[in-house]
C-alpha cells in the first residue's frame, strides 16, 4: 500500500491551478536554484532563454507568485 503525503497532494493541486505559461518556468527555475532554495536568475535572463515571449514573463512570475 502506498502512503499519500498530504503536502505532496497540495503541491500537485497548486501546479494544476497554474496556467501552462507559468508551468514553462518551473524546469528553468529549478535548474537555477541553489541548495538553500534560492532562485538565482534575473528576469532578463529568463527573457533571453526565449521559452516564452517577453510580454508574458512578468505575468507568469506573478501568477506563479515567484516575483
N, C-alpha and C positions, 0 to 999 in steps of 0.2 A: 504494500500500500504506500502511495506517495503522499508525503505531507505537503500541504499547500500553505505557503507563507503569506500571511495577510499583507505584509509590507510589499512583497513582490506583486501581489494582485493589484494593489493600489497603484504601483508604478506602471503596470501594464494598462490599467484603466486610464491613467493620465496620458500615456502615449497614444491611446486610441482617440483621445479628445483633441490632440494636436492636429492641425492641418498638415497635409503632405508636404507643404513648403517648409514648415518648421522641422519636420522629420528628416529632411535632407541635411540639416545641420548636425544631427547627432553624431554620425561617424567622424565628421571633420573635427567637431569639438572634443570628442573622445580621444582622438589622436593627439590633441594639443593640451591634454590635461595632465598635470603633474601628480606626484604621489599623494599630495595633500588635498587633491580635488580641485585645485585652482585651474581655471582655463586660461592659457597663455596665448591668446590670439587677439588681434585687433579687428575692428570692423573692416578696415581697408584690406587686410589680409584675406578675410572671408570674401570680400568683393572680387579680389584678384584671382581667387580659385575658380570663379565663374561657375559654381554649381547652381546658381540662380541669378536672376537679374539684380542689378544694384538697387533698384527701387524696392525690391522685396526683402532685402537682407535685414534692415532695421525692424520692419514689421514682423518678420519671422522671429527675431530675437525677443521682441516684446511679447509676442504670442507665447513663446516658449518660456517667458519670464526669466530670460538669461541676461538681459541688458541691465 
